Amino acid sequence: MNPATFQFLAGIVKQRSGGVLTADQGYMLDTRLAPLLKREGMASLDALAMRLRSPGADKLAQEMTELLTTNESHFFRDGKPFDHLKELLPVLHKARAPGMPIRIWSAACSTGQEAYSIAIILAEAQEFGPPDLKARRFEIIGTDLTTAVLDRAKEAVFTQFEVQRGLPVRQLMKHFTQTDSRWRAKDHLRGYTKFQQANLLTDLRGFGKFDVIFCRNVLIYFDMPTKSRVLGGLAGQLAPDGALYLGAAETALGITDRLEPILGQRAVYRPASAEPVRARA
Ligand SMILES: C[S@@+](CC[C@H](N)C(=O)[O-])C[C@H]1O[C@@H](n2cnc3c(N)ncnc32)[C@H](O)[C@@H]1O
């Protein structure tokens, strides 16, 4: 591929998703875009670049961008955020008026394992919790840039390999139904969730305020100004006593002053202007 072609394609991806592609990822473009080239009858990425330079190529540019996102995910990824959420739920429940739903956002949810892991936490908290917690309404909104992964998240069907990654057998048997070698989340889990396309680079205030936000393993693909912008936006949508969970390799420190870490926790933040932090066990 011509180096100018790489720069051009990487520029489109950066502009549309925030993801930064480096020159050593040229191979990734070759492999991931091969089916697109075949479908479009194009001989090379140079030909694709030429098509994208002509007017009316918006849909193709979006399709290419989505194909170049990394959608790796698994159930209960990193463990700790979900343990923290279990402790936070009763606190939020107590702080909210009875009729108010508790809203949780899985931003960059990929194929839905994060959203369904959260749903399991909620289902078990409601099953074993006090009656007023049983009556509480919860909403999990999963969003992602990539439509193909959202379709899978909505379907809620996972392969044997996927459920074996992080989902304890007890919870698999309890919350999923098996058909051949696939497992589908049961109605009670799916009932908590809604999935919708949304780009983190855009103004997402229309989604309203959230009590909890998971935005994990997507900031790693962004440059500093993009991280700062996205984190600032998330801070604005987080309740003052809510929590934002980032990925294990991600931080908000030194990137935005709109968030502060929750003491004693790794990669868990709250809006910066909130009351003094009380450490949780
Ligand atoms: C590695 S997955 C993370 C999935 C899940 N949060 C987890 O930690 O397991 C990253 C996801 O971010 C999505 N993504 C990338 N850029 C995005 C953007 N600008 N807006 C929304 N989602 C984006 C990708 O489509 C991909 O599904």
The ligand as an SDF file (V2000), in Angstrom:
LIG
                    3D

 27 29  0  0  0  0  0  0  0  0999 V2000
  -12.2910   -3.2720   22.8950 C   0  0  0  0  0  0  0  0  0  0  0  0
  -14.0190   -2.9520   22.7960 S   0  0  0  0  0  0  0  0  0  0  0  0
  -14.4280   -2.7490   24.5160 C   0  0  0  0  0  0  0  0  0  0  0  0
  -15.6790   -3.4870   24.8920 C   0  0  0  0  0  0  0  0  0  0  0  0
  -16.0370   -3.4280   26.3680 C   0  0  0  0  0  0  0  0  0  0  0  0
  -16.2010   -2.0640   26.8310 N   0  0  0  0  0  0  0  0  0  0  0  0
  -15.0050   -4.1350   27.1970 C   0  0  0  0  0  0  0  0  0  0  0  0
  -14.2070   -3.4770   27.8940 O   0  0  0  0  0  0  0  0  0  0  0  0
  -14.9450   -5.3740   27.1710 O   0  0  0  0  0  0  0  0  0  0  0  0
  -13.9910   -1.2660   22.1880 C   0  0  0  0  0  0  0  0  0  0  0  0
  -15.2950   -0.8600   21.5110 C   0  0  0  0  0  0  0  0  0  0  0  0
  -15.2640    0.5510   21.3160 O   0  0  0  0  0  0  0  0  0  0  0  0
  -16.0020    0.8420   20.1500 C   0  0  0  0  0  0  0  0  0  0  0  0
  -15.6280    2.1930   19.6920 N   0  0  0  0  0  0  0  0  0  0  0  0
  -14.4860    2.6010   19.1060 C   0  0  0  0  0  0  0  0  0  0  0  0
  -14.5320    3.9110   18.8540 N   0  0  0  0  0  0  0  0  0  0  0  0
  -15.7380    4.3480   19.3090 C   0  0  0  0  0  0  0  0  0  0  0  0
  -16.3760    5.6130   19.3270 C   0  0  0  0  0  0  0  0  0  0  0  0
  -15.7850    6.7030   18.8260 N   0  0  0  0  0  0  0  0  0  0  0  0
  -17.6130    5.6950   19.8480 N   0  0  0  0  0  0  0  0  0  0  0  0
  -18.2320    4.6010   20.3520 C   0  0  0  0  0  0  0  0  0  0  0  0
  -17.6700    3.3740   20.3540 N   0  0  0  0  0  0  0  0  0  0  0  0
  -16.4370    3.2550   19.8350 C   0  0  0  0  0  0  0  0  0  0  0  0
  -15.6100   -0.2700   19.1960 C   0  0  0  0  0  0  0  0  0  0  0  0
  -16.5720   -0.4260   18.1580 O   0  0  0  0  0  0  0  0  0  0  0  0
  -15.5190   -1.4690   20.1400 C   0  0  0  0  0  0  0  0  0  0  0  0
  -16.6880   -2.2290   20.1080 O   0  0  0  0  0  0  0  0  0  0  0  0
  1  2  1  0
  2  3  1  0
  2 10  1  0
  3  4  1  0
  4  5  1  0
  5  6  1  0
  5  7  1  0
  7  8  2  0
  7  9  1  0
 10 11  1  0
 11 12  1  0
 11 26  1  0
 12 13  1  0
 13 14  1  0
 13 24  1  0
 14 15  1  0
 14 23  1  0
 15 16  2  0
 16 17  1  0
 17 18  1  0
 17 23  2  0
 18 19  1  0
 18 20  2  0
 20 21  1  0
 21 22  2  0
 22 23  1  0
 24 25  1  0
 24 26  1  0
 26 27  1  0
M  CHG  2   2   1   9  -1
M  END
$$$$
